[in-house]
Amino acid sequence: MTDETDAALLARVQSDPTALEVFYRRHRDRVLAYAVRRCRQPADATDLVAATFLAVLEKPGSFDPRRGDAGAWLIGIAARQWLLLCRAELKQQHFRERAPTRELSSDDIARLEDQIDAARAGQPAWAALDRIDPRHSEVLRLVGPDGLTSREAAAVLGISAGAFRVRLMRARRAAKAVLSETAKPVKSDYPVPGFSALQPRRPDHARH
């Protein structure tokens, strides 16, 4: 079961709880990492993860392996769910009843708070992006810590590759201005990512 492809698992998630569980465990950490880089409260992070996998459960057929891997597809779903969470509070009980999640213990909350703090304190340059237009900061996060290629990020945002390149150029310009304003010689235990960290990941075939 664990050696099955994502496409094979998704073909059965609506009828086979085990397939959903395997798919969830395989990709949970990546979706959680996406969530903690954007949410300020542990409950919001778990809501975003639950909402993402609930959307998978409802429409698994929307995955097309010809357009990219399941990880990038999930980030696209998470991005849309995150926008919904920003606009209104989602019904937590609805997700807890249907999505593969559980009630948070005090240890869970403490662990997620640590992850959120680490995601922000460990990458001060990314935290500074909160000061620019949210559309620009989201572009840079997708090609930076989320690790998507330009093509994958464009698909997440629902725009063409050309439009994404224009948006990325503007986002880098805005980020460079903010980082230039805030740059000061500060001692830190964390490495500050340089401007090269704002570059999209190249597809595997382009690295050879």
ABEGO torsion letter per residue (X at the ends): XAABBAAAAAAAAAABAAAAAAAAAAAAAAAAAAAAAABABAAAAAAAAAAAAAAAAABAAABBAAAEBAAAAAAAAAAAAAAAAAABBBBAAAAAAABBBBBBBAAAAAAAAAAAAAAAAABAAAAAAAABBAAAAAAAAAABAAGBBAAAAAAAAGBBAAAAAAAAAAAAAAAAAAAAAABBBBBBABBBBBAAAABBBBBAAAAX
